[in-house]
């Protein structure tokens, strides 16, 4: 893939502008700027009204208001009920968090929705079809998720999951397993990690694996983007069948779309090395859980680290719990006090950009779903 391509974020922002420019009606925004610019110019001197069901604390509200203060006053209305939300959203330009298609009928002045998360696969079709700009929290959660990914991987490769945690908790013993030369403990130095989805999560995992563990990184992404220096190869999705058999760690870090749903299936798991590990870090819908169980029990792969699952929480009695070579966290890898600081900072800065006529960041291409 050429390294002089426009960035992923630039291309996504530019792609989002196209349907906006073609849409008609009272909600039609004024889009300013060139490639990669989605700047909604306000045509009013009134304070910017933001409506939300999210319970910002007073300090967070003040941070958002202060960031925009040099350019325009901001009013944030936190609603306690659906009735209050529909009443307040009538003259709002911005909604923070979720809004249904039905609510859209009550929001004739709405221009911008800030999603409360990164994934937007559940986007209401009416919101998708509207010219309202949608931004998300892409990359904001990548720090914690990437740290969890590395933690899960090390727990697998160093035998903690299969040999030592069961000893400690079940047998109250602590005996060495294997020999200094046996494959009960695996080193990751020089091994190849294949990452499907080189957005915020995938890129951060790649950086930590390369610089922290000296791994070789091969990435896959549908968007043209410069190849980072910590990535050895970067390919489009057509390379996926070639990627799977060669990697020692296969990472699912893509968004949930029609193209990625159950992408990691029985054929994929059968094509992996028997010594390879599978990590699922973005959305559970990307992999076939029963095929993974079969792969783990029958030894097609060495193990799996899962922060996400097709059905969450994992149903009691699911056969994944019978696998001794899997480690799970409960879709909590993006959680931490620090993430909340980043969330507010990203939104506050986008509010500043909005009232000053600058391009918003993290604009979602609603057609692509990310």
C-alpha positions as CSV (number, residue, x, y, z in Angstrom):
1,X,0.0,0.0,0.0
2,X,1.5,3.4,-0.9
3,X,2.7,5.4,2.0
4,X,1.8,8.8,0.6
5,X,-2.0,8.3,0.9
6,X,-4.2,10.6,2.9
7,X,-4.7,9.6,6.5
8,X,-7.5,7.4,7.7
9,X,-9.1,10.2,9.8
10,X,-8.9,12.6,6.9
11,X,-10.6,10.2,4.5
12,X,-13.3,9.4,6.9
13,X,-14.1,13.0,7.5
14,X,-14.1,13.8,3.8
15,X,-16.4,10.8,3.1
16,X,-18.9,12.0,5.8
17,X,-19.2,15.4,4.1
18,X,-20.5,14.0,0.8
19,X,-24.0,12.9,2.0
20,X,-24.3,16.1,4.0
21,X,-23.7,18.3,1.0
22,X,-26.3,16.5,-1.0
23,X,-29.0,16.5,1.7
24,X,-31.9,19.0,1.7
25,X,-34.2,20.4,4.3
26,X,-34.2,22.7,7.3
27,X,-31.4,20.8,9.1
28,X,-29.0,21.2,6.2
29,X,-25.6,22.3,7.6
30,X,-23.2,24.7,6.0
31,X,-20.0,22.8,5.4
32,X,-16.8,24.7,5.1
33,X,-13.3,23.7,4.2
34,X,-11.6,21.3,1.7
35,X,-10.5,17.7,1.9
36,X,-11.0,16.3,5.4
37,X,-12.9,19.3,6.7
38,X,-16.4,19.1,8.2
39,X,-16.9,22.4,9.8
40,X,-20.5,23.3,10.6
41,X,-20.8,27.1,10.5
42,X,-23.4,28.5,12.9
43,X,-25.8,31.0,11.5
44,X,-27.0,32.4,14.9
45,X,-25.6,34.6,17.6
46,X,-27.6,32.7,20.3
47,X,-25.8,30.5,22.8
48,X,-25.0,27.0,21.7
49,X,-27.5,24.6,23.3
50,X,-26.4,21.0,24.0
51,X,-29.0,18.5,25.2
52,X,-28.1,15.2,26.8
53,X,-29.3,12.4,29.1
54,X,-25.8,11.9,30.3
55,X,-25.1,13.0,33.8
56,X,-22.1,15.3,33.4
57,X,-20.8,16.4,36.7
58,X,-20.5,20.2,37.4
59,X,-16.7,20.3,36.8
60,X,-17.2,18.6,33.4
61,X,-19.9,21.0,32.4
62,X,-17.7,23.9,33.3
63,X,-14.7,22.5,31.3
64,X,-16.9,22.3,28.2
65,X,-18.3,25.8,28.7
66,X,-14.9,27.3,29.4
67,X,-13.3,25.7,26.3
68,X,-15.9,27.4,24.0
69,X,-16.1,30.6,26.0
70,X,-13.7,32.7,23.8
71,X,-16.0,32.0,20.8
72,X,-19.5,31.6,22.0
73,X,-21.6,30.9,25.2
74,X,-22.7,27.3,25.7
75,X,-25.7,26.0,27.6
76,X,-25.8,22.3,28.5
77,X,-29.2,20.9,29.4
78,X,-29.1,17.6,31.3
79,X,-32.4,15.8,31.0
80,X,-33.9,13.4,33.5
81,X,-36.8,12.1,31.5
82,X,-37.6,11.3,27.9
83,X,-40.3,13.9,28.0
84,X,-37.9,16.6,29.1
85,X,-35.4,15.5,26.5
86,X,-37.9,15.9,23.7
87,X,-39.0,19.3,25.0
88,X,-35.4,20.6,25.3
89,X,-34.1,19.3,22.1
90,X,-36.5,21.4,20.0
91,X,-34.0,24.3,19.9
92,X,-30.8,22.3,20.4
93,X,-28.0,22.2,17.8
94,X,-26.1,19.4,19.5
95,X,-27.0,16.2,21.3
96,X,-24.5,14.3,23.4
97,X,-25.1,10.6,23.7
98,X,-27.9,8.7,22.1
99,X,-31.0,9.9,20.2
100,X,-33.5,7.8,18.4
101,X,-35.0,8.3,15.0
102,X,-38.3,9.2,16.6
103,X,-36.6,11.9,18.7
104,X,-35.2,13.4,15.5
105,X,-38.7,14.7,14.7
106,X,-38.5,16.8,17.8
107,X,-35.1,18.3,16.9
108,X,-35.5,20.6,13.8
109,X,-32.3,22.6,14.6
110,X,-30.1,19.6,15.3
111,X,-26.8,19.6,13.4
112,X,-24.4,17.4,15.3
113,X,-24.6,14.3,17.5
114,X,-21.7,13.3,19.7
115,X,-21.9,9.5,20.3
116,X,-21.1,8.4,23.8
117,X,-19.0,5.5,22.5
118,X,-16.7,4.4,19.6
119,X,-18.9,1.8,17.8
120,X,-22.0,3.0,15.9
121,X,-23.2,-0.3,14.5
122,X,-26.6,0.2,16.2
123,X,-27.2,3.5,14.5
124,X,-30.9,4.2,13.9
125,X,-31.6,4.1,10.2
126,X,-33.4,7.5,10.4
127,X,-30.3,9.1,12.0
128,X,-28.1,7.4,9.4
129,X,-30.2,8.9,6.5
130,X,-30.3,12.4,8.0
131,X,-27.7,15.1,7.2
132,X,-26.9,15.5,10.9
133,X,-23.1,15.1,11.5
134,X,-22.2,12.2,13.8
135,X,-18.9,12.1,15.8
136,X,-17.7,9.3,18.0
137,X,-15.0,8.5,20.5
138,X,-12.7,6.6,18.1
139,X,-9.2,6.2,19.6
140,X,-10.3,7.5,23.0
141,X,-10.5,4.0,24.6
142,X,-7.4,2.6,22.8
143,X,-5.0,3.1,25.7
144,X,-6.7,0.8,28.1
145,X,-7.8,-1.7,25.4
146,X,-4.3,-2.1,24.1
147,X,-2.9,-2.6,27.6
148,X,-5.5,-5.3,28.2
149,X,-4.7,-6.9,24.9
150,X,-1.0,-7.2,25.9
151,X,-2.0,-8.5,29.3
152,X,-4.2,-11.2,27.9
153,X,-1.6,-12.2,25.4
154,X,1.2,-12.5,28.1
155,X,-1.1,-14.5,30.4
156,X,-1.5,-17.0,27.5
157,X,2.0,-17.1,26.2
158,X,3.7,-17.4,29.6
159,X,1.4,-20.2,30.8
160,X,-0.4,-18.3,33.5
161,X,-3.8,-19.1,32.3
162,X,-3.4,-22.8,31.6
163,X,-0.9,-23.8,34.3
164,X,-0.4,-21.4,37.1
165,X,-3.7,-19.7,37.9
166,X,-5.5,-23.0,38.1
167,X,-2.8,-24.3,40.5
168,X,-3.1,-21.3,42.7
169,X,-6.8,-21.1,42.9
170,X,-7.9,-24.7,42.7
171,X,-5.0,-26.7,44.2
172,X,-3.2,-24.1,46.3
173,X,0.1,-25.2,44.9
174,X,2.8,-23.5,42.9
175,X,4.9,-26.1,41.0
176,X,6.8,-25.5,37.8
177,X,5.3,-26.9,34.6
178,X,7.4,-28.3,31.8
179,X,11.2,-27.9,31.5
180,X,13.4,-24.9,30.6
181,X,13.3,-26.0,27.0
182,X,9.7,-27.1,26.6
183,X,7.0,-25.1,24.8
184,X,4.9,-24.6,28.0
185,X,6.3,-21.0,28.1
186,X,6.5,-19.1,24.8
187,X,8.5,-15.9,24.1
188,X,6.9,-13.3,21.8
189,X,10.1,-11.6,20.7
190,X,10.4,-11.9,16.9
191,X,6.9,-13.4,16.5
192,X,4.4,-12.0,14.0
193,X,1.2,-10.3,15.1
194,X,-1.6,-9.8,12.5
195,X,-4.1,-7.1,13.2
196,X,-7.4,-6.8,11.4
197,X,-8.5,-3.2,11.8
198,X,-5.8,-0.5,12.1
199,X,-7.9,2.2,13.6
200,X,-7.3,3.5,17.1
201,X,-7.4,0.1,18.9
202,X,-5.4,-1.8,16.3
203,X,-2.8,0.9,15.9
204,X,-2.2,1.2,19.6
205,X,-1.9,-2.6,20.0
206,X,0.5,-2.7,17.1
207,X,2.7,0.1,18.7
208,X,2.8,-1.6,22.1
209,X,3.5,-5.0,20.6
210,X,6.3,-3.8,18.4
211,X,8.1,-1.4,20.7
212,X,7.3,-3.3,23.9
213,X,7.6,-6.9,22.8
214,X,9.7,-6.6,19.7
215,X,7.0,-8.3,17.6
216,X,6.7,-8.0,13.8
217,X,3.3,-6.4,12.9
218,X,1.3,-7.0,9.7
219,X,-1.9,-4.9,9.5
220,X,-5.1,-5.0,7.5
221,X,-7.4,-2.0,6.9
222,X,-9.8,-1.1,4.1
223,X,-8.9,2.6,4.2
224,X,-5.8,4.0,2.5
225,X,-3.4,5.3,5.3
226,X,0.3,5.8,5.7
227,X,2.1,2.8,7.0
228,X,3.4,3.5,10.6
229,X,7.0,2.8,11.2
230,X,6.1,0.1,13.8
231,X,4.2,-1.8,11.1
232,X,6.2,-4.1,8.8
233,X,3.4,-4.6,6.2
234,X,0.0,-2.9,5.7
235,X,-2.6,-4.5,3.3
236,X,-6.2,-4.1,2.2
237,X,-8.8,-6.8,3.3
238,X,-8.1,-9.0,0.3
239,X,-4.9,-10.0,2.0
240,X,-6.7,-11.6,4.9
241,X,-6.6,-15.2,3.7
242,X,-2.8,-14.9,3.3
243,X,-2.4,-13.2,6.7
244,X,-4.1,-15.9,8.8
245,X,-1.7,-18.8,8.3
246,X,1.5,-16.8,8.8
247,X,0.8,-15.0,12.1
248,X,1.6,-16.1,15.7
249,X,-1.1,-13.8,17.1
250,X,-4.3,-12.8,15.2
251,X,-6.1,-9.7,16.6
252,X,-9.7,-8.7,15.8
253,X,-9.7,-4.9,16.2
254,X,-12.1,-3.9,13.4
255,X,-15.5,-2.2,13.8
256,X,-18.7,-4.3,13.5
257,X,-20.0,-4.0,10.0
258,X,-21.7,-6.3,7.5
259,X,-18.3,-7.1,6.1
260,X,-16.7,-8.0,9.4
261,X,-19.5,-9.9,11.1
262,X,-18.4,-13.4,11.9
263,X,-15.2,-12.8,9.9
264,X,-13.3,-15.0,12.3
265,X,-15.0,-18.3,11.6
266,X,-14.2,-22.0,11.5
267,X,-12.3,-21.7,8.3
268,X,-10.1,-19.0,9.7
269,X,-9.4,-20.8,13.0
270,X,-8.6,-24.0,11.1
271,X,-6.1,-22.0,8.9
272,X,-4.2,-20.6,11.9
273,X,-1.0,-22.1,13.2
274,X,-1.6,-24.6,16.0
275,X,0.8,-22.5,18.1
276,X,-1.1,-19.2,17.4
277,X,-3.2,-17.1,19.7
278,X,-6.5,-15.2,18.9
279,X,-7.3,-11.9,20.5
280,X,-10.8,-10.3,20.2
281,X,-10.7,-6.7,21.3
282,X,-13.3,-4.6,19.4
283,X,-16.7,-6.3,19.0
284,X,-17.9,-9.8,19.8
285,X,-19.9,-10.1,16.6
286,X,-16.7,-10.4,14.6
287,X,-16.1,-14.0,15.6
288,X,-18.1,-17.3,15.7
289,X,-18.0,-18.3,19.4
290,X,-18.9,-22.0,18.8
291,X,-16.2,-22.3,16.1
292,X,-13.7,-20.8,18.6
293,X,-14.7,-23.2,21.3
294,X,-14.1,-26.1,18.9
295,X,-10.7,-24.6,17.9
296,X,-9.7,-24.3,21.5
297,X,-10.8,-27.8,22.6
298,X,-9.4,-29.6,19.6
299,X,-6.1,-27.8,19.5
300,X,-6.4,-25.9,16.2
301,X,-4.9,-22.9,18.0
302,X,-3.0,-22.5,21.2
303,X,-5.3,-20.1,23.0
304,X,-7.6,-17.1,23.0
305,X,-7.8,-13.8,24.9
306,X,-11.3,-12.2,24.7
307,X,-12.5,-8.9,26.0
308,X,-15.7,-9.1,23.9
309,X,-18.1,-11.9,23.1
310,X,-21.0,-12.3,20.7
311,X,-23.5,-12.3,23.6
312,X,-22.6,-10.2,26.6
313,X,-22.3,-11.1,29.4
314,X,-21.3,-14.6,28.4
315,X,-24.2,-16.9,29.1
316,X,-23.8,-19.2,32.1
317,X,-23.0,-22.7,31.0
318,X,-21.5,-21.6,27.7
319,X,-18.8,-24.1,26.6
320,X,-16.2,-21.4,26.5
321,X,-15.9,-21.8,30.2
322,X,-14.8,-25.4,29.7
323,X,-11.7,-24.3,27.7
324,X,-8.5,-24.2,29.7
325,X,-6.6,-22.1,27.2
326,X,-8.8,-19.0,27.1
327,X,-8.8,-15.9,29.3
328,X,-11.7,-13.4,29.3
329,X,-12.4,-9.9,30.5
330,X,-15.9,-8.5,30.5
331,X,-15.8,-5.8,27.8
332,X,-14.1,-3.7,30.3
333,X,-10.8,-3.2,28.7
334,X,-11.5,0.5,27.9
335,X,-12.5,1.3,31.5
336,X,-10.4,3.6,33.7
337,X,-10.6,7.0,35.5
338,X,-8.2,8.3,32.8
339,X,-10.6,7.5,30.0
340,X,-13.2,9.8,31.4
341,X,-10.7,12.7,31.3
342,X,-10.1,12.0,27.7
343,X,-13.8,11.7,26.9
344,X,-14.5,15.2,28.3
345,X,-11.4,16.7,26.7
346,X,-12.3,15.3,23.2
347,X,-15.9,16.6,23.4
348,X,-14.9,20.0,24.9
349,X,-12.4,20.5,22.1
350,X,-15.0,19.5,19.5
351,X,-17.5,22.0,21.0
352,X,-14.7,24.7,20.7
353,X,-14.2,23.7,17.1
354,X,-17.9,23.8,16.4
355,X,-18.5,27.3,17.7
356,X,-15.4,28.6,16.0
357,X,-16.2,27.1,12.6
358,X,-13.3,24.6,12.6
359,X,-13.5,21.0,11.5
360,X,-14.8,18.5,13.9
361,X,-12.7,15.4,14.8
362,X,-13.8,11.8,14.8
363,X,-16.5,12.4,12.2
364,X,-18.2,9.1,11.4
365,X,-18.8,7.9,7.9
366,X,-22.4,6.8,8.5
367,X,-22.5,4.6,5.3
368,X,-19.4,2.6,6.3
369,X,-20.4,2.5,9.9
370,X,-17.2,3.9,11.5
